[in-house]
Amino acid sequence: MRFKIVHRCLIILLMLMITVACGSQPSNTSQNGQQTPESKPTENKEKMIIKVATVLPENEPINIYAKKVAESIKERTNGQVEIQVYPNSTLGSNKDTFEQALAGAAVIGNSDAGYWQDYISDFGILNGPFLVEKPEEYNKLINSDWFADISKQMESKGLKVLAFNWFFGDRHIISNKEIRTPEDLKGLKMRVPPNVMWTETIKAMGANPTELEWSEVYTGLSNGVVDAAEAPLSTLYGSKLFESAKIISMTGHFKAMTGFVIGKEYFDTLPPDIQKILVEEFQKWGTEESKAAVEQTNEWKKKLEEKGVKFVTDVDIDAFKKATQVVYTKFDKWSPNLYEKVTKLLNEK
């Protein structure tokens, strides 16, 4: 009898132990020990908010696709990383944004390489006049060891290049005068940003470069501070410059490629998986944005025509190419034979 009682007690004790063990199992864990979908790796990690700043109108392709980057990064990080897009210079000029990034702020800046030459001089050539015939030719440069090297140099100055494959568009001249040759630009005050590549290019094209931040161009053109401006069609439309000037001359002097940079100090604080996601997503969506920018050219042209804009298409491109060739001799801080090195890379098959 005593043996049966002991045996029964042991069975009850064993059942209690099993019950306790089962009851202590987390509710989001299956019986085989695998995590169920409710458990996300990033749930207990600190949320990060990173601001993306541009000087462009909100309806620009670059801003539209930057928001797609934000959506994709949010999804890939399970909401841990939130990208907020600030268009229209709301966080300041390009230089303001870069200074914030250098100070360690969670900010990503966007601009062409002409601004990057303030940190690494050789970057400036990527914004040179008539450097390429088609935007896809930039891929030869972006995927080269040369580009990897100057990007590494950029990090030593405090900025990490996330991507440089976002096509801004062919830049054309808007004014109230038809422009066909460099002679037609003589005496015209044309807006340029605080950027030496622009200043030298516009001067070589025949106009008088006048420095203005983009946020001041609409007023400057309206008040006669400048007689002309230049930008891709999407920007000319989005900034409503057609309200002050009605002629666009299709010079295409810059095939403007842009990129995104983040402060190296802040970037290094991010987990390696987040760093990888940022680079991958900005580069992936840069490819998509570039396709859209090319495909939408005729749409922007039509929208501008509907606003009463006249297009001058019989521009003497060869004359402008010849006039601007001198620009590539104006930069003493460039590496020796940089123009020859870059053109060689572009001519490789």
Buried (B, 14 or more C-beta within 10 A) or exposed (E): EEEEEEEEEEEEEEEEEEEEEEEEEEEEEEEEEEEEEEEBEBEEBEEBEBBBBBBBBBEBBBBBBBBBBBEBBBEBBEBBBBBBBBBBBEBBBBBBBBBBBBEEBBBBBBBBBBBBBBBBBBBBBBBBBBBBEEBBBBBBBBEBEBBEEBBEBBBEEBBBBBBBBBBBBBBBBBBEBBBBBBEBBEEBBBBBBBBBBBBBBBBBBBBBBBEBBBBBBBEBBBEEBBBBBBBBBBBBBBBEBBEBBBBBBBBBBBBBBBBBBBBBBBBEEBEEEBBEBBBBBBBBBBBBBBBEBBEBBEEBBEBBEEEEBEBBEEBBBEBBEEBBBEBBEBBEEBEEEBBEBBEEBBEEE
